[in-house]
């Protein structure tokens, strides 16, 4: 942290209100609720995928317009979920670039009309 000599030195952190107190005061606790929900979603996705993700809390402090005694504090929650494996399937390309589930170079063993019928229970058709 930089030391700006024009300001008072930072007091001992034991004298400061905990971050959770003033975070809960922003928008009636909306930031805390959003971060809590984001963390729960992240934990579930990490467990499902076995991959890591992040919840990022960004706190921005800016001068309050119209007075030098106040500051404006804004907080935002950013959730980066782990990605699962992409959905995939095997296809056979033809000479024109079309994709097929069956190899277009191979002749079928039989047509659908000639497909063998499963035997009915009881032995007769």
ChimeraX attribute file (.defattr): number of C-alpha atoms within 10 A of each C-alpha:
attribute: neighborCount
match mode: 1-to-1
recipient: residues
	/A:1	3
	/A:2	4
	/A:3	9
	/A:4	8
	/A:5	7
	/A:6	6
	/A:7	7
	/A:8	8
	/A:9	9
	/A:10	8
	/A:11	8
	/A:12	7
	/A:13	8
	/A:14	7
	/A:15	7
	/A:16	9
	/A:17	9
	/A:18	10
	/A:19	8
	/A:20	10
	/A:21	10
	/A:22	11
	/A:23	18
	/A:24	14
	/A:25	12
	/A:26	14
	/A:27	11
	/A:28	10
	/A:29	14
	/A:30	15
	/A:31	19
	/A:32	20
	/A:33	12
	/A:34	15
	/A:35	18
	/A:36	14
	/A:37	13
	/A:38	20
	/A:39	19
	/A:40	13
	/A:41	14
	/A:42	20
	/A:43	15
	/A:44	13
	/A:45	18
	/A:46	18
	/A:47	10
	/A:48	11
	/A:49	13
	/A:50	12
	/A:51	12
	/A:52	14
	/A:53	16
	/A:54	15
	/A:55	17
	/A:56	14
	/A:57	14
	/A:58	11
	/A:59	11
	/A:60	10
	/A:61	11
	/A:62	10
	/A:63	12
	/A:64	12
	/A:65	9
	/A:66	7
	/A:67	8
	/A:68	8
	/A:69	7
	/A:70	11
	/A:71	12
	/A:72	10
	/A:73	14
	/A:74	14
	/A:75	15
	/A:76	14
	/A:77	16
	/A:78	13
	/A:79	17
	/A:80	12
	/A:81	20
	/A:82	16
	/A:83	13
	/A:84	12
	/A:85	7
	/A:86	6
	/A:87	5
	/A:88	6
	/A:89	6
	/A:90	9
	/A:91	12
	/A:92	13
	/A:93	15
	/A:94	12
	/A:95	8
	/A:96	6
	/A:97	8
	/A:98	10
	/A:99	14
	/A:100	12
	/A:101	10
	/A:102	13
	/A:103	13
	/A:104	14
	/A:105	10
	/A:106	7
	/A:107	9
	/A:108	10
	/A:109	8
	/A:110	9
	/A:111	9
	/A:112	8
	/A:113	7
	/A:114	8
	/A:115	9
	/A:116	9
	/A:117	8
	/A:118	7
	/A:119	9
	/A:120	8
	/A:121	7
	/A:122	6
	/A:123	6
	/A:124	6
	/A:125	8
